[in-house]
Amino acid sequence: KHFSNLPSSASFCMEFFSQFESHGRSEREAVDTQQLYDVLNLSKDADAKAIKKAYYQLSKQHHPDRPGGNEKLFQKLQHAYEILGDPPKRELYDKWGEEGVTRGGPPQTDLISELFGFGSSSSRNRRQRGESMTHMLDVSLVDFYNGAKKRLRVTRSIICRSCSGSGARKGSRPSVCNVCRGHGVQVQTRQIAPGFIQRFQTHCHNCDGSGQALNRRDQCKKCRGDCVVQEKTTLEVYIDKGDSNGKRTVFKGQANQAPNTDPGDIIIKLREQPHEFFTRRGPNLFIKRKIPLSDALTGFTFSIRHLDGRLIRLECGRNGEIISPGSLKTIPNEGMPERGNPFEKGSLFIEFDVVFPPQKALFHPHKRAQLRELLNGTYEDVHPTEQLLDPVDNGFNPKQGDVADVYQIVDVDQQAEMRKAEERKVREQSRRDETYDDDEDMQYESSPVRCQTQ
C-alpha cells in the first residue's frame, strides 16, 4: 500500500522523458548565437565579404603593435572571425552557439541522452559519407590487348556555387526546422508491452532530414533550395595492356556532393565486349576455323589479322600431319599480354572444324574406288594449298604489301601450359608484393577529372 500512489511504469517513463525533452529544449533556446556578431559589429545576416571586411578593419585598429591597441579585444576579433569566417563553423554557431562549434553539433543535454540512444549530438551531426556511384564502361578486346585511354561522361550533384550549399538566396539564411528543431529527425515513442516503452527516431518529413527550413521566396534561384546542382563530368580511364574484364578504376571523392557530407567514390567497372573472331579465356586467345576434308588430309596455310594489326600466316600439315575434327592447335606467346608485363603473353589456340564433302560428291563408284585406293596407298609429297581468310569467312583479309609473320602451329602441350600458368601467378604475386597494388583496383587520390558545368 506504500506504493499505491506511485504512477505506473509506463506513465512514469512518459513523464520522465517529457521532462527530459523539455529540459533539452530550454537549454537550446537559451543558447547565445549573437555574441560573435557583436564583437565584429555585424548583424546575423552579414555575408562572407562583410565579415572579412569588418575583421580586417577592426583587427588593424586594435592590433597590439599599434598605438592604443587592445590585445584582449584583438584576440576576441580573431576568435570571432575564425568561426564566422568558416561557413560550416558559422552554421553550427548560428544553431547551437560556441558549444555547438566545439562539439561539432548541438550540446549534449544529459548523460541519459547518450545511454538511451536519443542520439548523441556529435553522432547526429558527424559528417556522413555519401554513397559511391558505379558505372560500367564497355571495352573492346582490341583495347584490352593494346591498351587505351577512354573518356566517360557522368552526371553528378555538386554543391551549388551560387548559395554555397545553403539553398538560400543572397541575404537570406535557412531557419531551424520547427518540427525537428534542427535535429533532422523526430523522436517518437510507442508502447511495445505493458510497462515497456520504445523510443525511436524517424526522418523529419518537414525538412527532409536537413534540420533547416526555408521559405520558397528565400530559395536560391539556381538550385531552387536543393543546395546542389547537376554537373556533367568527363572521367579519363586508362586501360593497361592485359587488363581483365571487371577491373575497377576508383576516383576517390568524386561522387555526388551534399551539404555536411563527404562525397563517395565513382567506380568505373570495365566490361569486355565480345569480339567477332577472337575469344578470350584468361591469358589465352581462341579462334575457330572451318577447313574442308581435303585440307585436313593434305595440309594448308591461312592468314589472320591479329588484335594489334599484325598479319600472321599459319602453316599446318607440311610434315604429313592430318587434322582431326575438333583438333586444337596452338601458337605460344601470341595470346593476351600479361598486365604489368606486356612482353609475356598467353597462347593463341585454333580449334578446327573439319567439313566433310556432301554425299553426292562421292556418289560415282569410280571416285569412291579412287579414294579407297588413295587412302590405302602410299602418299607422295603434297605441297599445302595456301589459303587466305576472306571477308565472308573470318574477315581478316590481307592488304596489299602486308608482310606476314609465319608460324608452324603445334599440338597443345598441357604440361607446358600449366607450367606457364604457375609462373604467371608467381610474377603477379611478386608485383603485388612490391607495389602494394590491388590487382583489381586503381585508385586516383588526385582528381584526373575534367569538368564542364551545364
C-alpha positions as CSV (number, residue, x, y, z in Angstrom):
1,K,0.0,0.0,0.0
2,H,3.0,2.2,0.4
3,F,3.4,2.3,-3.4
4,S,-0.2,2.6,-4.3
5,N,0.2,6.3,-5.1
6,L,3.1,5.8,-7.4
7,P,2.4,6.2,-11.1
8,S,2.5,3.1,-13.4
9,S,5.9,2.3,-15.0
10,A,4.6,3.4,-18.4
11,S,3.2,6.7,-17.3
12,F,6.4,7.3,-15.2
13,C,8.6,6.7,-18.3
14,M,6.5,9.1,-20.4
15,E,6.6,11.8,-17.7
16,F,10.3,11.4,-17.2
17,F,11.2,11.6,-20.9
18,S,8.9,14.5,-21.4
19,Q,10.6,16.4,-18.6
20,F,14.0,15.5,-20.1
21,E,12.9,16.7,-23.5
22,S,11.6,20.0,-22.2
23,H,14.8,20.5,-20.3
24,G,16.8,20.0,-23.5
25,R,14.5,22.5,-25.4
26,S,15.0,25.1,-22.7
27,E,18.8,24.7,-22.9
28,R,18.8,25.1,-26.7
29,E,16.5,28.1,-26.6
30,A,19.0,29.8,-24.1
31,V,22.0,29.4,-26.4
32,D,23.7,32.7,-27.3
33,T,24.2,32.9,-31.1
34,Q,24.7,36.7,-31.3
35,Q,27.8,37.4,-29.3
36,L,30.4,36.9,-32.0
37,Y,28.5,39.1,-34.4
38,D,28.5,41.8,-31.8
39,V,32.3,41.5,-31.5
40,L,32.6,42.4,-35.2
41,N,29.7,44.9,-35.1
42,L,27.7,42.9,-37.6
43,S,24.2,41.7,-38.0
44,K,23.5,38.0,-38.3
45,D,22.6,38.3,-42.0
46,A,26.0,39.6,-42.9
47,D,27.6,37.8,-45.9
48,A,31.1,36.4,-46.0
49,K,32.5,39.5,-47.7
50,A,31.2,41.8,-45.0
51,I,32.6,39.6,-42.2
52,K,36.0,39.6,-43.8
53,K,36.0,43.4,-44.3
54,A,34.9,44.0,-40.7
55,Y,37.5,41.7,-39.3
56,Y,40.4,43.4,-41.2
57,Q,39.3,46.9,-40.3
58,L,38.8,46.1,-36.6
59,S,42.0,44.0,-36.3
60,K,44.0,46.7,-37.9
61,Q,42.6,49.2,-35.5
62,H,43.1,47.2,-32.3
63,H,46.3,45.3,-33.2
64,P,48.6,45.2,-30.1
65,D,51.5,46.6,-32.0
66,R,49.7,49.8,-32.9
67,P,49.3,52.7,-30.5
68,G,46.2,52.3,-28.5
69,G,45.9,48.6,-29.4
70,N,44.0,46.2,-27.3
71,E,45.4,42.7,-27.1
72,K,42.3,41.1,-25.4
73,L,39.9,42.7,-27.9
74,F,42.2,41.6,-30.8
75,Q,42.1,38.0,-29.6
76,K,38.3,38.2,-29.4
77,L,38.3,39.5,-33.0
78,Q,40.4,36.6,-34.1
79,H,38.2,34.1,-32.4
80,A,35.1,35.6,-33.9
81,Y,36.5,35.6,-37.4
82,E,37.8,32.1,-37.0
83,I,34.2,30.9,-36.5
84,L,32.1,33.3,-38.6
85,G,34.6,33.3,-41.5
86,D,34.3,29.5,-41.8
87,P,30.8,28.6,-43.3
88,P,30.5,25.2,-41.6
89,K,31.5,26.6,-38.2
90,R,29.2,29.6,-38.7
91,E,26.3,27.3,-39.4
92,L,26.9,25.4,-36.2
93,Y,27.3,28.6,-34.3
94,D,24.1,30.0,-35.6
95,K,22.3,26.9,-34.5
96,W,24.0,25.9,-31.2
97,G,26.4,28.7,-30.2
98,E,30.0,28.2,-29.4
99,E,29.4,24.9,-27.6
100,G,27.9,23.6,-30.9
101,V,31.1,24.6,-32.7
102,T,33.3,22.9,-30.1
103,R,31.2,19.7,-30.1
104,G,30.5,19.6,-33.8
105,G,26.8,19.7,-33.2
106,P,24.1,20.5,-30.6
107,P,25.1,20.4,-27.0
108,Q,24.6,17.1,-25.1
109,T,21.9,17.8,-22.6
110,D,22.4,14.8,-20.3
111,L,24.3,11.6,-20.0
112,I,20.9,9.8,-20.1
113,S,20.6,11.0,-23.7
114,E,23.7,9.0,-24.6
115,L,22.6,6.0,-22.6
116,F,19.1,5.7,-24.0
117,G,20.2,6.3,-27.6
118,F,18.3,9.5,-28.3
119,G,21.3,10.5,-30.4
120,S,24.5,12.0,-29.1
121,S,25.0,15.4,-30.5
122,S,28.3,14.5,-32.1
123,S,27.0,11.3,-33.7
124,R,23.9,13.0,-35.1
125,N,25.9,15.8,-36.7
126,R,29.0,13.9,-37.7
127,R,29.7,14.3,-41.3
128,Q,28.4,11.3,-43.2
129,R,30.0,9.7,-46.2
130,G,27.9,9.7,-49.4
131,E,27.2,6.7,-51.5
132,S,29.5,5.6,-54.2
133,M,28.5,5.6,-57.8
134,T,29.3,2.7,-60.1
135,H,29.4,3.0,-63.9
136,M,30.0,0.3,-66.5
137,L,32.5,1.1,-69.3
138,D,32.3,-1.1,-72.4
139,V,35.8,-2.0,-73.7
140,S,36.6,-3.9,-76.8
141,L,39.0,-6.9,-76.8
142,V,41.3,-4.8,-79.1
143,D,41.7,-2.2,-76.4
144,F,42.3,-4.8,-73.7
145,Y,45.1,-6.2,-75.9
146,N,46.7,-2.9,-76.9
147,G,45.8,-0.6,-74.0
148,A,43.8,2.5,-74.4
149,K,42.5,5.7,-72.8
150,K,38.8,6.1,-72.6
151,R,36.6,9.1,-71.7
152,L,33.3,8.6,-69.9
153,R,30.7,11.3,-69.3
154,V,28.9,11.0,-66.0
155,T,26.4,13.3,-64.3
156,R,26.7,14.0,-60.6
157,S,25.5,16.5,-58.0
158,I,27.8,19.3,-56.8
159,I,27.3,22.0,-54.1
160,C,25.6,25.0,-55.6
161,R,28.2,27.7,-56.0
162,S,25.6,30.4,-56.0
163,C,24.5,29.8,-52.4
164,S,27.5,27.7,-51.2
165,G,25.1,24.9,-50.4
166,S,22.8,26.7,-48.1
167,G,19.9,26.6,-50.5
168,A,19.1,30.3,-49.7
169,R,19.3,33.3,-51.9
170,K,21.8,36.1,-51.1
171,G,20.8,37.9,-47.9
172,S,18.7,35.1,-46.6
173,R,19.6,32.2,-44.3
174,P,17.7,29.0,-43.5
175,S,16.0,28.8,-40.2
176,V,15.9,25.9,-37.8
177,C,13.2,23.5,-38.7
178,N,10.3,24.0,-36.2
179,V,9.3,20.3,-36.3
180,C,12.6,18.6,-35.5
181,R,14.3,21.7,-34.0
182,G,17.3,21.2,-36.2
183,H,18.0,17.6,-35.5
184,G,16.8,16.3,-38.9
185,V,14.9,13.5,-37.1
186,Q,11.8,13.3,-35.0
187,V,11.7,11.3,-31.8
188,Q,8.6,9.1,-31.3
189,T,7.5,6.7,-28.6
190,R,5.4,3.6,-28.6
191,Q,4.4,1.0,-26.1
192,I,5.7,-2.4,-27.0
193,A,4.5,-4.2,-23.9
194,P,2.8,-3.3,-20.6
195,G,5.3,-1.2,-18.7
196,F,7.8,-1.0,-21.7
197,I,8.1,2.0,-24.0
198,Q,10.3,2.2,-27.0
199,R,11.7,5.5,-28.1
200,F,12.9,5.7,-31.7
201,Q,13.9,8.3,-34.4
202,T,12.3,8.9,-37.8
203,H,13.4,11.0,-40.7
204,C,11.9,14.5,-40.4
205,H,9.5,14.9,-43.3
206,N,9.3,18.7,-42.9
207,C,13.0,19.4,-43.7
208,D,13.9,16.1,-45.3
209,G,16.4,15.5,-42.6
210,S,18.5,18.6,-43.1
211,G,17.3,20.3,-39.9
212,Q,16.7,23.5,-41.7
213,A,13.6,25.2,-43.2
214,L,13.5,27.7,-46.0
215,N,10.6,29.7,-47.4
216,R,10.1,29.4,-51.1
217,R,10.6,33.1,-51.7
218,D,14.0,32.8,-49.9
219,Q,15.3,29.9,-52.0
220,C,18.4,30.2,-54.2
221,K,17.3,30.7,-57.8
222,K,19.9,28.4,-59.3
223,C,19.4,25.3,-57.1
224,R,15.8,26.2,-56.0
225,G,16.6,25.3,-52.4
226,D,18.1,21.9,-53.2
227,C,21.6,23.1,-52.2
228,V,23.1,21.1,-55.1
229,V,23.0,21.3,-58.9
230,Q,23.7,18.7,-61.6
231,E,27.0,18.7,-63.4
232,K,28.4,16.6,-66.3
233,T,31.9,15.4,-65.7
234,T,34.4,13.8,-68.0
235,L,36.4,11.0,-66.5
236,E,39.6,9.6,-68.1
237,V,40.0,5.9,-67.6
238,Y,43.3,4.3,-68.5
239,I,43.3,0.7,-69.7
240,D,46.5,-1.2,-69.4
241,K,47.6,-4.0,-71.8
242,G,46.2,-7.2,-70.4
243,D,43.6,-5.7,-68.1
244,S,40.8,-8.1,-67.2
245,N,37.1,-8.0,-67.6
246,G,35.5,-6.5,-64.4
247,K,38.6,-4.5,-63.4
248,R,37.6,-1.4,-61.4
249,T,39.1,2.1,-61.5
250,V,38.2,4.2,-58.4
251,F,38.0,8.0,-58.5
252,K,38.2,8.9,-54.8
253,G,35.7,11.5,-53.5
254,Q,34.3,12.3,-57.0
255,A,30.7,11.1,-56.4
256,N,27.6,13.2,-55.6
257,Q,28.2,16.1,-53.2
258,A,25.8,17.2,-50.5
259,P,25.9,19.7,-47.6
260,N,27.7,18.3,-44.5
261,T,28.6,15.1,-46.4
262,D,31.9,13.7,-47.6
263,P,31.3,12.6,-51.2
264,G,31.7,8.9,-52.0
265,D,33.7,7.4,-54.9
266,I,33.0,7.0,-58.6
267,I,33.8,3.4,-59.5
268,I,34.3,2.6,-63.2
269,K,34.0,-1.1,-63.9
270,L,35.3,-2.4,-67.2
271,R,33.0,-4.7,-69.2
272,E,34.6,-6.7,-72.1
273,Q,32.7,-6.7,-75.4
274,P,32.6,-9.9,-77.4
275,H,34.9,-9.9,-80.4
276,E,33.7,-11.1,-83.8
277,F,36.5,-13.7,-84.2
278,F,38.7,-13.9,-81.1
279,T,37.5,-15.3,-77.7
280,R,39.4,-14.6,-74.5
281,R,39.8,-17.1,-71.8
282,G,42.2,-15.8,-69.1
283,P,45.6,-15.1,-70.7
284,N,44.8,-17.1,-73.8
285,L,43.0,-16.3,-77.1
286,F,40.9,-18.8,-79.1
287,I,39.7,-18.8,-82.7
288,K,37.6,-21.3,-84.6
289,R,38.5,-22.3,-88.2
290,K,36.5,-24.4,-90.6
291,I,38.5,-26.4,-93.1
292,P,37.5,-28.9,-95.8
293,L,38.4,-32.5,-95.6
294,S,41.0,-32.1,-98.4
295,D,42.9,-29.5,-96.3
296,A,42.7,-31.7,-93.2
297,L,44.3,-34.5,-95.1
298,T,46.9,-32.7,-97.3
299,G,47.9,-29.6,-95.3
300,F,47.2,-25.9,-95.8
301,T,48.1,-22.4,-94.8
302,F,45.9,-19.5,-93.8
303,S,46.3,-15.9,-92.5
304,I,44.7,-14.0,-89.7
305,R,44.8,-10.3,-88.7
306,H,45.8,-10.2,-85.0
307,L,44.4,-7.8,-82.5
308,D,47.4,-5.5,-82.8
309,G,47.0,-5.3,-86.6
310,R,49.8,-7.8,-87.5
311,L,49.3,-10.3,-90.2
312,I,50.0,-13.8,-89.1
313,R,50.4,-16.7,-91.5
314,L,49.8,-20.2,-90.0
315,E,51.1,-23.4,-91.6
316,C,49.7,-26.8,-90.9
317,G,50.3,-30.3,-92.3
318,R,53.7,-29.7,-94.0
319,N,55.1,-32.8,-92.3
320,G,52.2,-35.0,-93.3
321,E,50.1,-34.2,-90.2
322,I,46.4,-34.8,-90.5
323,I,43.9,-32.5,-88.8
324,S,41.2,-34.4,-87.0
325,P,37.7,-33.0,-86.4
326,G,37.8,-30.9,-83.2
327,S,41.6,-30.7,-83.1
328,L,43.1,-27.9,-81.0
329,K,46.4,-26.4,-82.1
330,T,48.4,-23.6,-80.5
331,I,50.9,-20.8,-81.2
332,P,52.8,-20.0,-78.0
333,N,53.2,-16.4,-76.9
334,E,50.5,-15.0,-79.2
335,G,47.7,-14.7,-76.6
336,M,46.8,-11.8,-74.3
337,P,49.6,-9.8,-72.8
338,E,50.2,-10.1,-69.1
339,R,49.2,-7.0,-67.2
340,G,52.3,-5.2,-65.9
341,N,54.5,-7.4,-68.1
342,P,53.2,-7.0,-71.6
343,F,56.1,-8.9,-73.2
344,E,54.8,-12.0,-71.6
345,K,51.8,-13.4,-73.3
346,G,49.5,-16.4,-73.3
347,S,48.9,-18.7,-76.2
348,L,46.7,-18.5,-79.3
349,F,44.6,-21.6,-79.8
350,I,43.0,-22.6,-83.1
351,E,40.1,-25.1,-82.9
352,F,39.5,-26.8,-86.3
353,D,36.1,-28.0,-87.6
354,V,36.6,-30.4,-90.5
355,V,33.8,-30.1,-93.1
356,F,33.2,-33.3,-94.9
357,P,32.1,-33.3,-98.6
358,P,28.4,-33.8,-99.4
359,Q,27.3,-37.3,-100.1
360,K,26.7,-36.6,-103.8
361,A,30.4,-35.7,-104.2
362,L,31.4,-39.4,-103.8
363,F,28.3,-40.9,-105.4
364,H,30.1,-42.1,-108.5
365,P,31.6,-45.6,-107.9
366,H,34.8,-44.7,-109.8
367,K,35.5,-41.7,-107.5
368,R,34.9,-43.9,-104.4
369,A,37.2,-46.5,-105.8
370,Q,39.9,-43.9,-106.4
371,L,39.6,-42.6,-102.9
372,R,39.8,-46.0,-101.4
373,E,42.9,-46.8,-103.4
374,L,44.5,-43.5,-102.4
375,L,43.8,-43.9,-98.7
376,N,45.2,-47.4,-98.7
377,G,48.2,-46.5,-100.8
378,T,51.4,-44.5,-100.3
379,Y,51.3,-40.7,-100.1
380,E,53.5,-38.6,-102.2
381,D,54.9,-35.2,-101.0
382,V,52.0,-32.8,-101.4
383,H,52.6,-29.1,-101.2
384,P,49.9,-27.4,-99.0
385,T,47.3,-25.3,-100.6
386,E,47.7,-21.7,-99.5
387,Q,44.6,-20.1,-98.2
388,L,43.6,-16.7,-97.0
389,L,40.7,-15.9,-94.9
390,D,38.2,-14.0,-97.0
391,P,35.8,-11.4,-95.6
392,V,32.9,-14.0,-95.7
393,D,34.9,-16.5,-93.7
394,N,36.7,-14.6,-90.9
395,G,37.2,-11.1,-92.1
396,F,41.0,-11.0,-91.9
397,N,41.6,-10.1,-95.5
398,P,45.3,-9.3,-96.0
399,K,46.2,-6.0,-97.5
400,Q,48.5,-5.5,-100.5
401,G,52.1,-5.2,-99.4
402,D,51.5,-6.9,-96.0
403,V,54.4,-8.9,-94.6
404,A,53.2,-11.8,-92.6
405,D,54.8,-13.5,-89.5
406,V,54.9,-17.2,-90.4
407,Y,54.2,-19.8,-87.7
408,Q,54.1,-23.5,-87.6
409,I,51.1,-24.4,-85.4
410,V,51.8,-27.2,-83.0
411,D,49.9,-29.6,-80.7
412,V,48.9,-28.3,-77.3
413,D,51.4,-29.2,-74.6
414,Q,49.3,-29.4,-71.4
415,Q,52.2,-29.6,-69.1
416,A,53.9,-26.5,-70.6
417,E,50.6,-24.6,-70.4
418,M,50.2,-25.5,-66.7
419,R,53.8,-24.5,-66.0
420,K,53.3,-21.1,-67.7
421,A,50.2,-20.5,-65.7
422,E,52.0,-21.2,-62.4
423,E,54.9,-18.9,-63.5
424,R,52.4,-16.2,-64.3
425,K,50.8,-16.4,-60.9
426,V,54.2,-16.1,-59.2
427,R,55.0,-13.0,-61.3
428,E,51.7,-11.4,-60.5
429,Q,52.1,-12.0,-56.7
430,S,55.6,-10.6,-56.8
431,R,54.4,-7.4,-58.5
432,R,51.6,-7.1,-55.9
433,D,54.1,-7.5,-53.0
434,E,56.5,-4.9,-54.5
435,T,53.9,-2.2,-55.3
436,Y,51.2,-3.0,-52.7
437,D,48.8,-2.6,-55.5
438,D,45.5,-4.4,-55.6
439,D,45.3,-6.2,-59.0
440,E,41.7,-5.3,-59.3
441,D,41.5,-1.6,-58.3
442,M,43.3,1.5,-59.4
443,Q,42.5,4.4,-57.1
444,Y,43.2,8.0,-58.1
445,E,43.9,10.1,-55.0
446,S,44.2,13.2,-57.1
447,S,41.5,14.2,-59.4
448,P,42.2,13.4,-63.1
449,V,38.8,14.9,-63.9
450,R,37.8,17.5,-66.4
451,C,34.6,19.2,-65.6
452,Q,32.0,21.1,-67.6
453,T,29.0,22.6,-65.9
454,Q,25.9,22.7,-67.9
